[in-house]
Amino acid sequence: MKKTPILLFTFLLASCDIGGAPGVSSSTEASSPISTSPLSSSSSETARTLEAADIENLYVYRGDPVAPVVKDSGGTILNNEQLTFSFEGDDIRYENGGFIGLRGNSSTLVTVTDSKGASGSFSVKVANRPYREQHGEAAENEGWFDEISVDPIASLDEGFANGMDISSAAYIYERCGEYYGAFYNEAGDEQSLFQIIADHKVNWVRLRLWVDPYNHNLLDSEGNPTPYGAGICSYEYVEWMAREAKAAGLKVLLNFHYSDFYAHPGQQVIPKAWSSISSAQEMGDTIYEYTKSTLEDMKAADALPDAVQIGNETTTGMLTQLPGTDYNRLTGDNPGYIADSYNAPSSIAGSVGSSNWTYYLGKANAAVKDVDGNILTMVHLARGLTASDDIINYFRNIESVDYDIIGLSCYVYYQWSNPSTLRTHIGKIAAAFPDKLICAAEHAYGYTYEEDMLGNWIFSKYEDPGAAAVSSYEVNVQGQADCIHDLTEAVANLSNGWGAFYWEPAWRIRAGCGWSDASSRNSWANQGLFSLDGKALGSLAVYEKMYA
């Protein structure tokens, strides 16, 4: 079975404005080449030269790739497909017949050569949209950009998955507008998010995938369904992010939620398109075909993940509820698909401990391995680590599934509270499964309580209902870095420790970029590793400082 088609993609092609991202369109900022001038020539018997215009006013991920106009010495415009473009550095990229900006405030000399050896050169200049600080007083008073200090971790090597879940990145680039859909390095230069994190020795990204994350009962003026929000995370968005990650040298962990919106403990809602399935065998076959076809599509797009998570926080199982009916309005909360869901019959529910549960995990795992046996697979659980005996029992119940990685949610304020508890219980789990790799699949910690009218923080100074600070770590960039360091060290010190993934450290706080649909507010940005306005915090440097 092919994955559910995303009907909004045609609309996105007409409306989106990030170069190379899902739904790219032209932009006046990324204009045609200007200021034509003769270029240097190659020495040849006929002294043939090529001429082109410098490319200016290119911006990071905005607009279509800009194609250079190259002429021979006689003034004839040459076909770019028959030319070779070469340059040094990674401030730009040439693809699909044009150049894409990756780092603002940069200029790259490009040499162009034809099949007969004639050559010339021109510059590609990427403009810098200045960083706009709207929380300058808090940034100064709280030291958001101060240098942090941590001890190196002796057991940490390049094979450890120092990862980040950046699933909202494509949506932010697309929807946040001219200035706010941007990320900035420490120097204040706009740069590709993927490059910024790679420059700090992050080596993996995690991307969540939803089947059909759209409300088909709420249409826009052109008849297109409304996205549930939260990064959308449809196939098109995820494929773009995976390609960009790989281009930056990052590996990819693809997280199949097997749902149309968030799946987590107590919320494992069957995708709308699968709601009429009435037998476990058909559901298993559907899981298999969807997983396999998705990965085959990603392989064809040069975006094949290096690891796959089969289900998200499957603490209570997977595919345990049938979807409700979506409302014809925005909710600012869970969509009707989730809010009005109800328990699926036992014949198809994949409840923990049931034969359906292991059957579904097995079918998903088999689909991954049938595409590429080298792809690692992960099963992910969210429980407090002090319940290590229950966690061990959970994974012993799926010994028939040949997965590779035990994934654990490891938020300090939910799962472990202090380093001693973390080390004791994660060590106990690791020792019980010496043939499995151990991963902290999600973790995070806040660096500020600074408020914003578009924010509604989960990590809050008010302990109920949000996540609270713990005594082990201060609420600032040093405390955030210390928390990341201690978790990483605990996993890296395990003989079978594999990795740790920080959850959504780049979720920009902008209108329309909340945790749910366009009327929701952002709940996570004060736990990011970028400021509320998109600049790398001092705590981001912890990833490079942890290496000896």
N, C-alpha and C positions, 0 to 999 in steps of 0.2 A: 504494500500500500504506500502510495506517495504521501508525503506530509501534507497537511491541510493548506490549500492555497491561501495566500494573504491578499485579500481583495483591495486593501488600501495601497498596495505598492504602486499601482498605476497613478494614483493620486500623488504619492510621494515623489514620483519622478517629475511631476509638474511643479511641486512646491518646495522641495528641499534644496538647500544651497551649500552643501559641504562637498568639496571636491573629492571624488572617489568614493563617497559614502552613499548609502542607499538613497535613491531619489535625487541625484545630482542635477542641478540646473545651472545655466550660465549666470555670470555675475559681472556687473560693470566694474567691480573692484579688480577682477582678474581679466584685464582688457587685452586686446590684441597687441602684439609687439609694437613699440614705438621707437623713435629716434634712430632710424636706419643709418648705418655708417659702414664704410669698407672695413674688412677684417684682415687679419694677418693671413698670409698664404703659405702653403707648403712649397718648398723648393722643388720644382719639377722642370722638365725640359720646356714645357709650354707655359710655365708660370701661371697655371690655372689657380684661381682663387674662388672661394665661396664667400658670400656676404649674407648677413642676417641682421635683424634688429635686436637690441637688448630687450629683454622682457622685464618690465617694471610693474610695480603695484600688484604683485602677486601676494596673496595672503594664505596663512596656514589653513588648509582644508576648506577654503571658501571659493566657490566657483568651479567651473569645468577645468580640466587640465588645459593649460594654455599652450597652443602649438606654435613653435617658432616658424617664421617665414624665411626660408633660405633660398637664395638666388645664386646662380652661377655667374661668372664674369660677364656673360652676355645679357644678364638681367632676367633670365628665365627662372621662374619659381620651380623649385625641385620638390619631388614627392618625398615627404619625410620618412616614409616607410623604406626608402632606398638609401637612407643616410644613417650614419652612426654618430651618436652623441656620447661624449665621454666627459667626466668631471670627477673631482675629488670631494670627499666629505658627504654628509648626509643632511644638508640643509634643504635640499630639494630632492624630488624623485621624478624620473621620466617614465610615463606609462600612458597607454592608450593614446599615443600620438601627441602628448603634451607634457608640460611640467606642472607639478604640484608643490606648493610650499610646505615645508615642515618646520622651519625655524625662522622667526621674525628677525628683523634687523640684520639680515645676511645678504651677501652677494657672492655668487658662485660663477666662476669662469667655465664656460662650456666650450669644448672643441667639437666641431662638426666635420665629418669626413665623408666623401662620396666614394663610390666603388672604384673610381680611377685614381684615388689618392689626393684629390684636391681637398683643401681644408680651410677652415676659418675658425673664428671664435667669437663668442658673444657672452654677455653677462645675464644671469637670471637673479633678479633682486627681489627678496621677500620683505615686504614692509612689516612694521611692527605696530600693532594696535596697542597703545599704551595701557599698562595695568591701571585699573581704576579701583582705588581703595575706598570702600564705603564704611569700613570699620577701623579706620586708622587709629583712633584713640585706644581701642581695646588691643589692637595689634601692637602698639607701642608699649602700653602699660603692662600687658601680659607677656610680651616677648615672643610673639608668634614666630618671628624669623630669627630668633637667637640660635646660636650654635649649641647643639646638644653633645653630651659626652656619654659613651657607654664603653664597657670593656669588650675587646674582641672575644669571639667564641671559638675556642680551639678546635672544636669538633665540626665547625661549619665549613663545608667545602662547596665548590661550584655545582656539585650534583644535587644539592639540597634545593627543593622548590621554594624559593623565597617569592611568594606570589601575592597578587592582589586581584580581587573581584572588581572589575571596572565595567560592569554590565550596562550602566547608564550612559557610557561615554558617547556612543553614536547619537543617542537622543539629545544629549546636551549640545553636541556640535550642531545638530540640525535645528533645534528648537529655541536656543537661547539668544539668538539675535547677533547683531554685528559685533558687539563687544563682549557679551557675557557668555557666549559659547566658545570660550578660550581658556587655555591653561598657560601658566607662566613659570619659567624656571627661576632659580634664586636671583639671577641677574635682572629679572623683570622683563625678559624677552619672551614673547609668545613662542611656544614650541609644541610640537605634537606630544600629546599626553603619553603616548606609547614610548616615544624617545626619552621623555623626561624620566619616567620610572626606570627604563632600561639603563640610563646613564647613572642611576643610583644603585645598580646591581640587583634590581628586581629582575627575575628571569622567567617568571610565569605570569599569565593572567588567567582568571577564571571568568567564564561568561555563562549566564543563565539563558536557557532557551525555553520559550513558551510556544505552544502549538498554534493557537489562534487568539491572540490577545486583543480582540476587538469586540465592541458592543455593536451587534448588527441590528439592534432595535433603536439605536440612536444614530441617525445619519446626518451628515453635513449638507450644505446646500447643493452639493454635487452628487449626493447619494452615496457617499463613502462612509463606512462604519467608523465609529469613534474608538480610539485606542483606550485600553484600560489605564495606560500610563506606566509609571515606574520603569521607564527606559524602554518600554514596548517589548524589546527582546524577541521580536519575531525573527524568522530565519534570515531575512534580508539584513537586518541590523547586525545580527550575530556574525554572519558571514563577513561583512565589512570589517568589524572589529577584529575578527580572527586573522584576516589578511593583513591588516595594519600591524597587529601584534607580531606576526611572523616577519614582516618586513623590517621591524625594529629589532629582530633577533630574539623575541620572546617565545616561549612555548605556551600552549593553550590547553587549559582544562575546560571542557565543555560540560555544562551542567544541565542535563535533561530533567526538567521538572515534571514531565508527563502531565501537564496541566496547561490551562490558558492564562493563569495568573499564579501568584505565589503558592507554592506547596510547602508546608511545614507541619510540625506536630499538630494533629487534630484538623488539618486542612489539606486534604489530598483529593481534590475534586477532579473527576474525570473530564477530559476535554469535551467541549460541546459536540464536536464532530463524532465522538465515540460513544455518545450517550445512549444510542439505540442497541449497542452490543449486549447480547443476552447470555453469552457463555464465556467461561474462563478461557477456553481454547481460542475462541475468536479474539478475545482481548489480548491474549498472549501473542497471537499471530500479528495483530495490529501493532503492538509494541515493537515486535521484531521488525516488521516492514518499515514502520516510521523511523525507527532508530537507524536501520541499515540505509534507507534511501537518503536520510539527512546526511549521514557521513559520506555516502558516495557523492552527493552533491558538493559537499565541502571539499572532498578530495579533488573533484574536477575543477574547483575554484582555487586550488592551491591553498586551501585553508583547513586542511585536515587536522583535527586536534591531536595532541600527544597523549592526552588522558581524557577519560569520560567518566562523569558522575552519573550513575543510573538511579535517578530519583533524588529529591532534596529533603533532607531531614525526615527520613522515612521512619520516624520513631514509632508511629502507630500503624505503619504499613504504607501502601501506595494504592491509588485509585480506589479509595474507600467510600467516596460520596458521589452522587449524581448531581449535575449542575442545575441551578435554579434558572429562572428566566430573567434576562437583563431588563433593567428599567429604561424608559425613554428619556432619561435625564442623567446628568452628572451626579455623583454621590459625594465626592471628596473622601471616599472611604472604599471598602470592598465593593466591587460591582455586584449586581444581583446574581450573576453567575456563581459567586461565592456566597453572598449573604443568604440566599435562599436555597442553598444546596441541602441535600438530605441524604441519609445513609443509603448506600447501594445495597442491593440484596446480596446475601452471602454467596450466591452462585457466581458473582463477579467481583465482589469486594476483595482487595488484597490485604486484608487485615493481618497484623503481626501474629505469627504463630499458625496461620492458615496455610494450606497447600497452595492456594492462589498466590500468596505473597512470595514464596520461594520460586514458584513457577514464573511469575512476572519478572522477578529479578534475573532468573536464569535466561529467559528469552531476551531481555535487554542486553545482558552480558554476552550472550552468544552472537547477537547482531553486531556488536562492536568488534568482537574477535574475528567474525567472518569478513569484515571489511579490511581489517589489518590487525594481525595477532600481536603487533608490537604496541598497540594502544593500551595503556594501563586503564583499569576500571576501578571505580570507587563506590562503596556503599556508605551512606552518610547518615549519622544518628545525632540527635540533639538531646542530651541528658546531662544533669549535673554530674561532674566527674566523681564526686563522692559515692555515687551509685555505681561504682566500677564493677561490682558483681553482676548487677543487672545488665550493664553494657556488655560484659563478657558473655553472659547468657544469650543476649540478643544475637551476637555474631556467631555463637556456636549453633544457633538454630538455622543458620544459612550456610553451613559448611558444604552443602551440595552445590553451591554456586561458586564457580571458579573465578572470583574477583581478585583484585590485587591489593587494594588499599582500603584500610579502615579510616573513614573520615569522621571527625568529631567536631561539633561546634564547641568552641573554646573561648567564649566571651568571659572575661574575668568577673564581671558583675553578675553573670548568670551561672557559670559552670565551675569556677575554681577559687575565687576570692583571694588566695595568696599563693606565692611560689611553692611553698612546701606541699600544700594540698595538690597543686598541679603535678609536681614531680612524682609524688607518691602514687597517685591514682593513674596517671597516664603511663607510668612505668609498669604498674600492675597489668594494665590492659595490653601493653606491648609485649610483656613477658608471656601472656596467655596465648598470643598469636605470633610466634617468632617467624612464621612463614608469610606474614602479611606486613605490608608497609603501613606506617602510622602517619596520619596527616591531621593537623588542625585546620579543618576545612573552612572555618570562619572565626575571625576574632576582630576586635576593635576596642578603642577606648577614647574618651573625649579629651580635648585639649582646651576647651573654653565653655563657659556658660553664656557668652555674649548672645544677646537676643537679636532677632531679626523678624520683621513683620511677616516674612514668608516662611519662617521656621516654626516648628512645633516639636522640640527635641525629645527623642526617646531617652537620651542620656541627659538627665535633668538634675538640678539641685533639689528638686522635689522628688523624693524617693518613690512615691506612689502616684501614678502607675508606672513611671519610667524606670530606666536603668540608672543605678546610683553609683557614685564614685566609691572606690574601696580604699581602705586605709593604706594599702601597700603602695598606691600611686597617686601623685598629685595631679590635679587637673590643669595641666599646662603641657607644653611641647616636650619638656624633659620627662614628665611623668608618663606621657604617651609613649615616648621612645623607650623608657625603662620597661613598660608593660610588653611592648613588642619584643624587646631583647630577651626578657625572661621567658616568654612563651617559646620563642625561637630556640633558645638554648635548651629548654626542657625537651623539645622534640628532637633537636639535632643530637643531643647526647644519647638518645636511644639507639641501640644497634640497628633497629629497623625504622628509625625516624626518617620520614620522606620529605615533609614540607609543612608550610603554614601559609594561609591565605588571609590577608586583611580584607575585610568586607567593605566595599564601596568607599574607598578613601578619596575619590574624585567626584563625588556627587555635588555638583554646583547648586547653590541656592538661588534659583531664579524662578520667576513666574512660570507655571506650567511644568515644573520639574519636581513635583512632589512625589510622595511615596505611592500615590495612586493616580487618579485621573487629573485633568487639568485644573480642577477646583481644589485639589488637595495641597497641603503645605509640605515643605521638606522636613523630614524627621531626623536626618542623619548627618548633615553637613558639619556639625560641631564635633564629629568624630573623624572627620576627614584628615588627610595628610596634605591637603591644600587649604588655603585660607577660605573664608566664606566668599571671597572674591576671586579665587582661582589661582593664587600664587603658592608655589611650593613652600611648605612650612619648614622650620628648622628640623622637625622630627623626621622628615623624609630621609634625611641623611643617615638615619640609624641603619638602613639597609646596607650601605657601604661600610659603615664603621664597625659592623659586627664581624666583618672578615678580618682575620689576623694578617 
